[in-house]
């Protein structure tokens, strides 16, 4: 399939030499360019590439951008023919940088040739989407209808490779209008193939044979191989003998014109179609494939060597000039050194001031952070503690004065600990589940009923004391908010432990939360506590009445 692309390369090569340059670049071709073309026409691509490289460098010196781009395009096409597809695309990209005057018809023509070459190289690497984009760019810059139709055909071939026959047919309806017999036979063959791919009941043979007849008449050997390949594929499931016949014809023609790509394709078909000669064909295929890989690798290295050798010569010449310039610039270098030292000093001073400013900002942030932590402790320990005592006094008829004093003294001691930043290392000996139950029971009174489910000792097994303290403060904050704001008369807390996650379901039948959540001190503190234990909190505010909150966190 890929040989179809290569048929347009000679068109590009010859078209670049037949049309005179535009007035903007009306300088004569240099002798190196003429020598490169002579080697190219003689099919000596290695020497052609070398002299195109030299000619390109001369044009760059003379500011002849058009001819520089033309030399690079020819170099890129040679790289494509030799199998250096990545190198070819890079060279075409370099060529496009010199073809900047898009108002000039010759520049547009050469840009179209360059983009088309990039499409061909991409298609060889099976990057069909990139190839299609490059072909579209080629169409955009093309200056003749016939060459556009050639590019339409190339897009269609890539689409057929992607099994997109429907879209391929759209391009082939334009491509089939081309007048040149060689291009027409190619488009006709692809047109029939696309129609058959789209509709398996369609008979493409009349068009296949017509394309073959045109190619035989014009002695178009490359095109013949395309027809033989198509016919062999068509008869593969219909008539093995005919399929084998056309595969053998393809091998004969590829051998005659010394086309290794076509020969490999033909051998691949024969290995499938001729079981009696598999060993012979496979050995030939393997040998040819290895030879082709070596040849392509050698070509890549050779092109790199050409570039390196020329660049090395240029570097040696520049080195001689640099010695002279170096002597002349010795004094300038001294001035530069002084200026550099002054600049370094300025940078040091500026950096020092920035560092001092950054340290100051960090200290301010630390102070703010400490203030926030202190505020959080005061809210959780003092405010909520006192509110809990108040709630007990409100909800209990027979109040034990000594018990209340003990609790107030406990809050007082906690507040003193905060002021001294004292860490309480004493573990609470009371079972945590009982502690939670007592906390919830504190908020039960004549108007508010509290219910607890699932709060047993196994729920809190392996939960760290620090996490228990955070959970205690979270639940207390929820109950304090309920007491202050919700007007609820029924509060339910359900505890669940699934695998290593504990989930707390809080539900009340109060007024709920209307609109968006507003994160005041208490809610902000609750959120930060949940974050500290790696948990999540979810508010369900869409219930008809009341509030639902789900809190989940890992055990460790």
Phi, psi and omega in degrees: 000324188289337181297338178301322181294318186296339182296335182272351183294316176301327178300314181295315182301314183283328181294331180290341181258341186276329185266133181289151179293160179288170183297328182296328180237063186267014179291154181289152173296140176279165185296328179295321178297315180297321179293320179299317180296321180298316178295322179297314180296332178276006179063028174259080190291328181296312179292324178299315180300318181299313184284332172296323178296315179295317180297320179300316180296323178294318179296323178297319178298324183269008179059034177263087187291323183298310182290330174300313178298321180295318177298317181294323178297315178297322176297318180296319180294321177298319179296320177298314181297332181269356176093007177268077190288318177297315178299322180297315180297318178300318180293321177296320177299319178296320179298318183299332179294334181270343183263075190259340182273079187289350176284341180278130184296323180293320178297317179296319178301315181291324175298319178300317179297320181294313179295324178296319177298320177297323176296317180298313181298319179295321179295323176299330180267011178067018174270073190291326179296317177295319180301316180298319178296319178294320179296323178296322175296321178298317178298320181299326184262349184297146184250357179231149182295318183297317181292327174300319180295328175297317179292326175302317180298319181296319175300316181299321180297317178295321178294322177296323177296332177271005181067023178261073185289330182297312180287327178300321180298326180297319179284325183289335177296331174276319183297328184292347181277358181294147187265333182295129184303319182296313180291324180296316181297323178296312180296321180297316180299315180290325180298314179295320179298317180295319180295321178292322179295325181285325183220105185293347177274352180285141179260106182271356189302317180304319180285322176302312183290327177295316177298319178297318180297317179298318181291322176295319180295320181274359183055043180270089187294321178297317178294324178302317180297325176297316179295315180300319180296315180298315181292322178296318179295320182296317184275000185303317181261356185252319183207099185300323182295315179294320179299317178296319181301313183288330175294320178294321177297321179296318179295317179299313182294318180296322178294320182295316183268003178058051178253100185294327180298310180296323181296319177297318179297318180296316180296322178298320178293317183294327177299324179281325190268337186238082184297337182287340183237027182302314184300315181296312182293323182294318178298318178296317180299313182296317180296315181294319180297315178299318180297320181293320178298315179297318181298317180294318178297319179296321180295316179301315180295323181294316179297319178296321179295317178303311181297317182295315182299316180292318179295326179294317178299316179298321181295322179295319178295318179294328180296319178296317178293327182294326179299318179294314181297326182296320179294319183290333185262009184300316180294319179299325179295324178294316176300320180297322180296317178298314179299321180296319179296320178297318179296320179298320179297317178299316180299320180297315181298313180298317180297320180297315180296321178297320180295318178298318179296318180296318179297320178298316179296321179297319179296319178298320179295322178297317179298315179298320180295318178296321179296319179296319179296318180295318178300318180297317181294318180298316180297313187285315188276311187276302186298307181293327179295314179295319180296325178295320178296317179301318180298320178297317181297320180292322191267345184250131181283311181264100185265129175275110185301316181296321179297318180295319178298321179298318182292320178295321178296323178298318178295320179299315179298321179297319180294323175296321178300322179296316183295326178267005183053041182275137179259123180278105182270355182284124180281139178289122183284341182289140178301134188294325180296322178291323179298318179294316180299319178296319180300314182293321181295334180302327186268007178270133178212197183293332184257344183235124175256131178247139181232142180233136178224135173084004184271077177245176186299324184293335179301319189263011180297134177070006175280128184297148178304321180296321178290323177300319180296319179296317180297319179301313181293324178297312181296320180296320179297319179298317182290324177296316179296323177298314182297320184283320197239333197278333186061026182279152173242005180214122182231130181235131172238121181245132182248133178226147174229114179240120186056239181252026179237137176252133179238132178247120179258113179256130179221135170222165182252033181277203185283347178074197180240120180265138179074204182279155179292139176248117186274090174272191188305310185297311182295322178297316179298317178300315180299317180293325178294317179297320177299322184295334178257013176071028184256183179225149177232136181233129179255124175258098184261004185264003178291154183296323180211143176090193185219138175237130179229132176243128178238128178228146180202155180284153181295318181221000000 
